[in-house]
Amino acid sequence: MEEKENNVEAEKEVSKKKKNKYEEELFKARSDMENWKNQYFKVYADMANLRKEIEKDHKEVIKYRIEGFVDKLVGTLDAFDMAFKMEPKTEEMKNYLTGFKYVYTSLLNILEEEGVSIINPPIDSKFSEETMHAVETIECEGEENLVKNVSLKGYKLYDHLIRPAMVIVSKKPEQKVEVDETNSKNIA
């Protein structure tokens, strides 16, 4: 009987050790599970943020997709503007000019639908460094930094400046300093 009791005790001891081992393994498995779960949520959040950033970048690319095209088109628009400044001398030239004005207007309407705006500052408006480039200054009485002439129109695509308006700006006349010759001879 004593042997049976020893066997029972030994089995209890083995069972207890197995139970402790299983509990340790269970604890380790649960902590591993928590670790992997946290890593999964971290990666999931990173992916969600990356997706949002890619969507934002994609929207920007779509919004400004024609910027290079408009930049190349600006020279052609300038040529139209210069052609319209000339007075047609013949009836045939008037007809051509009418057709060109129609094409030019259609082109500007299409560009406007795509987000392009023309920068054509009015005469005697304040000069703005953000949207204008002064190509020349002329002396004028009155206020300084007023637009006196627009050489070339400027263009913007939404908030991106493609080309500033090229303008002539006013400045105050230089003050002539009169030198008294008698005083200058005495000084020398």
Residue pairs with C-beta under 8 A, 6 or more apart in sequence:
63 115
63 158
64 157
64 158
64 160
66 114
66 116
66 157
67 157
67 160
67 162
70 111
70 116
70 155
70 157
70 162
71 162
71 163
73 111
74 155
74 162
74 163
77 104
77 107
77 108
77 153
77 155
78 152
78 153
80 100
80 104
81 152
81 153
83 97
83 100
84 97
84 100
84 101
84 104
88 94
88 96
88 97
108 118
114 157
115 157
115 158
116 155
116 156
116 157
116 162
117 155
117 156
118 153
118 154
118 155
119 131
119 132
119 153
119 154
119 155
119 156
119 164
119 165
120 150
120 153
120 154
120 165
121 128
121 131
121 132
121 147
121 150
121 165
121 167
122 147
123 147
123 148
123 149
123 150
124 146
124 147
124 148
125 146
125 147
126 145
126 146
126 147
127 134
127 145
127 146
127 147
127 167
127 169
130 161
131 154
131 156
131 161
131 164
131 165
132 147
132 154
132 164
132 165
132 166
132 167
133 154
133 164
133 165
133 166
133 167
134 167
134 168
134 169
135 151
135 166
135 167
135 168
136 151
136 168
136 169
137 168
137 169
137 170
137 171
138 148
138 168
138 169
138 170
138 171
139 170
139 171
139 172
139 173
139 174
140 146
140 148
140 170
140 171
140 172
140 173
141 172
141 173
142 170
143 170
144 170
144 171
144 172
145 169
145 170
145 171
146 169
146 170
147 167
147 168
147 169
147 170
148 167
148 168
148 169
148 170
149 167
149 168
150 165
150 166
150 167
150 168
151 166
151 167
151 168
152 163
152 165
152 166
153 165
154 161
154 162
154 163
154 164
154 165
154 166
155 161
155 162
155 163
156 162
